[in-house]
Amino acid sequence: MDKIEYRVVIKFFVKEGLMPNEIHSKFIEFYGDSSTSFSTIKKWAAEFKCGHTSLEDDPHEGRPKVQHQKSLNKCMTWYWMTGR
């Protein structure tokens, strides 16, 4: 099952008032070994209880990887030039 589909079910059960451990039990009962983990259910249940409405992951913030690589290269150049 796709992670978005799992989140739909988690969101539904949260609206029904179920706790994460109850949701996880239902997932295990229905999906068996292909069920999502308890920690994932707990995380998304908390998100939905706090008013999160989207089923998508939030975009990651921070520097883009390209910028990180440029900074790393600059530091490495400095390191080799100073003989440290």
Buried (B, 14 or more C-beta within 10 A) or exposed (E): EEEEEBBEBBBEBBEEEBEBEBBBBBBEEEEEEEBBEBEBBBEBBEBBEEEEEEBEEEEEEEEEEEEEEEEEEEEEEEEEEEEE
